[in-house]
Amino acid sequence: MNRKLTALLLSSLVLPGLGQLYLGRKMIGGIILVLVNLVLILALFVLLRGLSPLIASQITGGAISITPSDVMKALDGATGFGKAVLAAFFVVWVFSLVDILRTR
């Protein structure tokens, strides 16, 4: 398997930016890894921010039984921002793949 295909598989299936690091492009690989991690942390923040009132009400109520419908209702207000975070991850992922394909 050639190096470019291995790099493409690393960035597409494992984590964007790993392919660049595999090819020795440390600067761009590090930047992509930082961007991906920031987007994932932001996604976690959005998820926890939406679910925190639900979790708090369940804990203070004594019973810890959260149903999937409760989760969907709690996250209903964060769907727009959640879609934006997902789009940002997709853009970084695609950039990583295109960057590998354009390298010589």
KASULMO-V15974 format. One record per backbone hydrogen bond with DSSP energy under -0.5 kcal/mol. NH is the residue of the N-H (numbers start at 1). CO is the residue of the C=O. If there is no record, write none. Layout:
<<NH;CO> <NH;CO>>
//
This chain:
<<6;2> <7;3> <8;4> <9;5> <10;6> <11;7> <12;8> <13;9> <14;9> <14;10> <15;10> <18;15> <21;17> <22;18> <23;19> <24;21> <25;20> <26;24> <29;25> <30;26> <31;27> <32;28> <33;29> <34;30> <35;31> <36;32> <37;33> <38;34> <39;35> <40;36> <41;37> <42;38> <43;39> <44;40> <45;41> <46;42> <47;43> <48;44> <49;45> <50;46> <51;47> <52;48> <55;51> <56;52> <57;53> <58;54> <59;55> <60;56> <61;57> <62;58> <62;59> <65;63> <67;65> <71;67> <72;68> <73;69> <74;70> <75;71> <76;72> <76;73> <78;75> <79;76> <82;78> <83;79> <84;80> <85;81> <86;82> <87;83> <88;84> <89;85> <90;86> <91;87> <92;88> <93;89> <94;90> <95;91> <96;92> <97;93> <98;94> <99;95> <100;96> <101;97> <102;98> <103;99> <103;100>>
//
